[in-house]
């Protein structure tokens, strides 16, 4: 993409940010009432509990019509089929290429924590045994993303990252590994509002998308119940290890948050024509990509030593519904505690575990870690 196209897309990004700031973040939202613990737990108990659908060899049109526009989560089992990353990326690879770098870790609520050497951190990850869903160590820290400058982040966002000198692991990795991955085959090439891509095609390995990050985490690590800050779509691309957790329908956002935090929460109404209360469990294996639809509440647990890549987006077709939904509910949030630790919810998912699909064992995909 040329200089003028990059500049125009940068202007588009700024316009979207300014418009949302003026019309959403600085506007007083009308309260929608409150939901208490008893009602929240009853709603979760009565909800339809199922598993995220798995598909393969899906076309862009089918993906858009069946899942993206309907806000239905899905796992594309052959999502990484064209990526060199599946063969190249490992704990040994990142230790060899970036092991001498210092990285800042984050806790289960995305807050910055300790700063450590990358090689030492990866060695600690691979030594931990696999766990089952619900087995947590809330003191474990993630490596998600580390930026050394917001201005540099903007340059990466607008396609100039290859020109930046940086000491940030996330930025350095983005520069070095961009030939190893690309836009998943089932996502549209063009027509994005976030990031703004009106002329040309989106190449997320060249232009750093919203919330892009390489995630490294140990068995037992948890990202607490949350809605992504921008309420945009996320693709979670699993390179090594297994991640599991739950996604909640729009109608259950308030109930899930209330249950996790143990107090009252905003009683958010259903959205759109689908008003059913649903909980989807997912078990994401190496080589798979999961769509977490825009604005949906979710919690993610690491079951075996894990490497993931993720980024967020919104297409032109989704923009009106996305903006209306975000205007109603505001920015995303993260709960004070994981919902997996709530005894009543634990009974719900343990009772449903007997219907788990074949081939989603916690230690599937093991054998990747080494660092011997």
C-alpha positions in Angstrom: 0.0 0.0 0.0 1.4 3.4 -1.0 2.2 6.5 1.0 -1.1 8.3 0.1 -3.2 5.2 1.0 -1.4 4.8 4.3 -2.0 8.5 5.1 -5.7 8.3 4.2 -6.1 5.3 6.3 -4.4 7.1 9.2 -6.9 10.0 8.8 -9.7 7.5 8.8 -8.5 5.9 12.1 -8.2 9.3 13.7 -11.7 10.2 12.5 -13.2 7.0 14.0 -11.4 7.6 17.3 -12.6 11.2 17.5 -16.1 10.3 16.6 -16.3 7.6 19.3 -14.7 9.9 21.8 -17.3 12.6 21.2 -20.4 10.5 20.8 -19.8 7.6 23.2 -17.0 8.1 25.8 -17.9 11.7 26.6 -21.7 11.1 26.6 -23.7 10.3 29.7 -25.2 6.8 29.3 -28.7 6.1 30.6 -28.7 3.5 33.4 -30.4 0.2 32.5 -31.2 -0.9 36.0 -29.3 -3.5 38.2 -29.2 -7.2 38.5 -28.5 -9.0 41.7 -26.6 -12.2 42.5 -29.6 -14.5 42.9 -31.1 -13.5 39.6 -27.8 -13.6 37.8 -27.0 -17.1 38.9 -30.6 -18.3 38.0 -30.1 -16.8 34.5 -26.8 -18.6 34.1 -28.3 -21.9 35.3 -31.2 -21.6 32.9 -29.1 -20.6 29.9 -28.5 -22.8 26.9 -25.0 -24.3 27.3 -23.2 -25.6 24.3 -19.8 -25.7 22.5 -18.4 -23.3 20.0 -19.0 -24.8 16.5 -16.0 -26.0 14.6 -15.7 -25.7 10.8 -13.0 -26.2 8.1 -12.5 -24.9 4.6 -15.0 -22.2 5.0 -15.4 -19.4 2.4 -15.2 -15.7 3.2 -18.9 -15.4 2.3 -20.0 -18.3 4.5 -17.9 -17.0 7.4 -19.4 -13.5 7.1 -23.0 -14.6 6.8 -23.1 -17.5 9.3 -20.9 -16.1 12.0 -19.5 -12.6 11.7 -22.7 -10.7 10.9 -24.7 -12.9 13.3 -22.2 -12.5 16.1 -21.8 -16.3 16.5 -18.5 -17.6 17.8 -16.8 -20.2 15.7 -13.5 -22.1 15.6 -11.9 -22.6 12.2 -10.0 -25.8 12.7 -7.7 -25.3 9.7 -7.3 -21.5 10.3 -3.5 -21.6 10.3 -3.2 -23.7 7.2 -1.3 -21.1 5.2 0.9 -19.9 8.0 4.6 -20.7 8.3 4.2 -19.9 12.0 2.7 -23.3 12.7 6.0 -24.9 11.8 8.4 -22.2 12.9 7.1 -20.8 16.1 7.9 -22.6 19.3 9.2 -21.7 22.8 12.7 -22.6 21.5 12.3 -20.2 18.5 11.3 -17.2 20.6 13.9 -18.0 23.2 16.6 -18.2 20.5 15.5 -15.0 18.6 14.4 -12.8 21.5 15.5 -14.5 24.7 17.9 -11.8 25.8 15.2 -9.1 25.8 13.5 -7.9 29.0 9.7 -8.1 28.9 7.0 -6.7 31.2 4.3 -9.3 32.3 0.7 -8.6 33.1 -1.7 -10.2 35.6 -5.1 -11.7 35.0 -6.6 -8.3 34.7 -4.1 -6.8 32.1 -2.3 -4.8 34.8 1.5 -4.5 34.4 3.5 -6.6 36.8 7.1 -7.9 36.9 9.8 -7.3 34.3 11.8 -10.4 33.5 14.1 -11.9 30.9 12.1 -13.5 28.1 14.2 -16.7 28.1 13.7 -17.2 31.8 10.0 -16.6 31.6 9.6 -19.2 28.7 11.6 -21.7 30.7 9.2 -21.4 33.6 6.2 -21.8 31.3 7.2 -25.1 29.8 8.1 -26.7 33.1 4.5 -26.5 34.4 2.1 -29.5 33.9 -1.1 -29.3 32.0 -4.3 -28.5 34.0 -8.1 -29.0 33.6 -10.5 -26.1 32.9 -11.1 -24.4 36.3 -7.7 -25.2 37.8 -6.2 -21.7 38.2 -3.2 -20.0 39.7 -4.2 -16.4 39.9 -0.6 -15.4 40.7 0.6 -16.5 37.2 1.5 -13.7 34.9 1.0 -13.5 31.1 3.2 -12.0 28.4 0.7 -10.2 26.2 2.1 -7.0 24.6 4.7 -4.5 25.5 5.0 -1.1 23.9 7.8 1.3 24.5 6.1 4.4 23.0 2.5 5.2 22.0 3.8 7.3 19.1 5.7 4.2 17.8 2.5 2.2 18.3 0.7 4.6 15.9 3.5 4.2 13.3 3.0 0.4 13.5 -0.8 0.9 13.3 -0.4 3.0 10.1 2.0 0.7 8.3 5.3 2.3 9.0 6.5 -0.1 11.7 9.3 -1.5 9.6 11.0 1.9 9.8 10.9 2.1 13.6 13.8 1.5 15.9 12.5 -0.1 19.1 13.5 -2.0 22.2 9.9 -3.4 22.7 9.5 -7.2 22.3 6.1 -6.8 20.7 7.4 -4.3 18.2 10.6 -6.2 17.4 8.7 -9.5 17.1 6.1 -7.9 14.8 8.9 -6.7 12.5 10.7 -10.0 12.4 7.9 -12.6 12.1 5.7 -10.8 9.6 6.5 -13.3 6.8 5.4 -16.2 9.0 1.7 -15.2 9.2 -1.0 -13.2 7.5 -4.7 -12.4 7.3 -6.6 -15.7 7.9 -7.9 -17.1 4.7 -11.6 -16.8 5.7 -11.5 -13.1 6.6 -12.4 -10.5 3.9 -9.5 -8.7 2.2 -11.0 -5.2 2.3 -13.8 -3.1 3.7 -12.7 -2.5 7.3 -13.8 0.3 9.5 -11.5 -0.7 12.4 -8.7 -0.4 11.4 -9.8 2.0 8.7 -9.0 0.3 5.3 -11.0 1.9 2.5 -8.5 1.8 -0.3 -6.6 -1.4 -0.7 -6.6 -4.6 1.4 -5.8 -5.2 5.1 -2.6 -7.0 5.7 -2.5 -7.4 9.5 1.1 -8.7 9.4 2.2 -5.3 7.9 -0.2 -3.0 9.7 -0.6 -3.6 13.4 -4.3 -3.9 14.2 -6.1 -3.0 17.4 -5.1 -5.1 20.4 -2.5 -7.1 18.3 -0.3 -9.2 20.5 1.7 -12.4 21.0 0.5 -14.1 24.1 2.6 -16.5 26.1 1.0 -18.2 29.1 1.5 -21.1 31.5 -1.0 -23.8 32.5 -3.3 -22.4 35.1 -3.1 -18.8 33.9 -6.4 -17.0 33.4 -7.6 -13.8 31.7 -10.6 -12.9 33.8 -14.1 -12.4 32.5 -14.2 -9.3 30.3 -15.4 -7.5 27.2 -12.6 -6.2 25.0 -12.2 -2.4 25.5 -13.3 -1.4 22.0 -16.0 -4.0 21.8 -14.7 -5.1 18.4 -14.2 -8.6 17.0 -11.2 -10.6 18.1 -9.5 -13.5 16.3 -7.6 -15.8 18.7 -5.0 -17.7 16.7 -3.5 -20.7 18.6 0.0 -21.7 17.8 0.9 -24.0 20.7 -0.9 -25.4 23.7 -4.6 -25.4 24.5 -6.9 -22.6 25.7 -10.4 -23.1 27.0 -13.1 -20.9 28.5 -16.5 -19.5 27.8 -18.3 -16.9 25.7 -21.6 -15.4 26.8 -24.4 -14.1 24.7 -25.2 -10.3 24.8 -28.2 -10.9 27.1 -25.9 -12.5 29.7 -23.3 -9.7 30.0 -24.7 -8.2 33.2 -25.5 -11.6 34.7 -22.0 -13.0 34.1 -20.3 -9.9 35.5 -22.6 -9.9 38.6 -21.9 -13.6 39.2 -18.1 -13.2 38.8 -17.8 -10.1 41.1 -20.4 -11.2 43.7 -22.3 -7.9 43.7 -24.8 -6.1 41.6 -24.1 -5.2 38.0 -25.9 -3.3 35.2 -28.9 -5.3 33.9 -28.1 -5.1 30.2 -31.0 -6.1 27.8 -30.7 -8.5 24.9 -29.4 -7.1 21.6 -30.8 -7.6 18.1 -33.3 -10.3 17.1 -31.5 -13.1 19.0 -32.5 -12.7 22.6 -31.7 -16.1 24.0 -29.4 -16.6 27.0 -26.5 -18.7 25.7 -23.1 -19.9 27.1 -20.6 -21.3 24.7 -17.6 -23.3 25.9 -14.5 -23.4 23.7 -11.4 -25.7 23.7 -9.0 -24.1 21.2 -6.3 -26.4 19.8 -3.0 -25.7 18.1 -3.6 -24.7 14.4 -7.0 -23.3 15.1 -8.5 -19.8 15.1 -11.5 -18.7 17.0 -13.7 -15.7 16.4 -14.8 -13.9 19.5 -17.6 -11.7 18.1 -17.8 -8.0 18.8 -18.9 -7.0 22.3 -19.3 -10.5 23.7 -18.2 -11.3 27.3 -15.6 -14.1 27.6 -13.1 -15.6 30.0 -9.9 -17.5 28.8 -7.9 -20.2 30.6 -4.6 -21.7 29.6 -4.5 -25.5 30.0 -1.1 -26.3 28.6 2.0 -24.1 27.7 0.6 -21.7 25.2 1.6 -19.4 22.4 -1.2 -17.3 20.8 -1.6 -14.4 18.4 -4.6 -12.1 18.4 -5.9 -8.9 16.9 -9.2 -7.1 16.6 -11.3 -5.6 13.8 -14.7 -4.3 12.6 -15.9 -4.5 9.0 -17.9 -1.9 7.1 -21.0 -4.1 7.2 -20.9 -4.4 10.9 -20.3 -0.7 11.7 -23.9 0.5 12.2 -24.7 -2.3 14.6 -21.3 -2.1 16.3 -21.7 1.6 16.9 -25.3 1.3 18.1 -24.4 -1.5 20.5 -21.3 0.3 21.8 -23.4 3.5 22.3 -25.8 1.5 24.4 -23.3 -0.3 26.6 -20.2 1.9 26.6 -16.6 0.7 26.6 -15.5 -2.8 27.6 -14.6 -3.9 31.2 -12.8 -6.6 33.1 -14.3 -8.3 36.2 -12.6 -8.2 39.6 -12.5 -12.0 39.8 -12.8 -15.0 37.4 -16.2 -16.6 36.9 -14.6 -20.0 36.9 -14.1 -19.6 40.7 -17.8 -19.1 41.4 -19.1 -22.4 42.9 -22.5 -22.1 41.3 -21.0 -21.6 37.8 -18.5 -24.4 38.4 -21.4 -26.8 38.9 -22.9 -25.6 35.6 -19.9 -26.3 33.5 -18.9 -29.5 35.3 -22.4 -30.9 34.7 -22.2 -30.0 31.0 -18.6 -31.4 30.7 -19.9 -34.9 29.8 -21.1 -33.6 26.4 -17.7 -32.2 25.5 -16.8 -32.9 21.8 -14.2 -35.6 21.0 -10.6 -34.4 20.9 -10.5 -31.5 23.3 -8.4 -32.9 26.1 -6.4 -30.4 28.2 -3.1 -31.8 27.3 -3.8 -32.1 23.5 -1.0 -30.4 21.6 1.7 -31.2 24.1 5.1 -32.0 22.9 5.7 -28.5 21.6 7.5 -27.2 24.7 11.2 -28.1 25.0 13.8 -25.5 26.1 15.9 -28.4 27.4 
